């Protein structure tokens, strides 16, 4: 798995890291049971603070994407993942934020729907390539 961090992005590094790990799980680049690099190892490789990686890993553990064991962090088996009401509400809020931005800029509903369908199709394929819309 190749992780690319954009240090000048407005998105915090730990969120960039979380997104890339989640995307790797969804696309099949990371499979259930795969072990992730150690906190120190990944921090060193990316040139970021180890607390940043630790925060991302811990939040992914809270979301049941990762499991923490004595051997480190690994990807949670898909069947064992659940979703809390809190996480559902967070997802709904994120989606609403995007839709408000789309409406405020008068983006046609058809275009938003087409983007959504293209992204869903790409993720369902398990294709490791970037989503191109």
Order of alpha helices (4+ residues) and beta strands (2+ residues): alpha-alpha-alpha-beta-beta-alpha-alpha
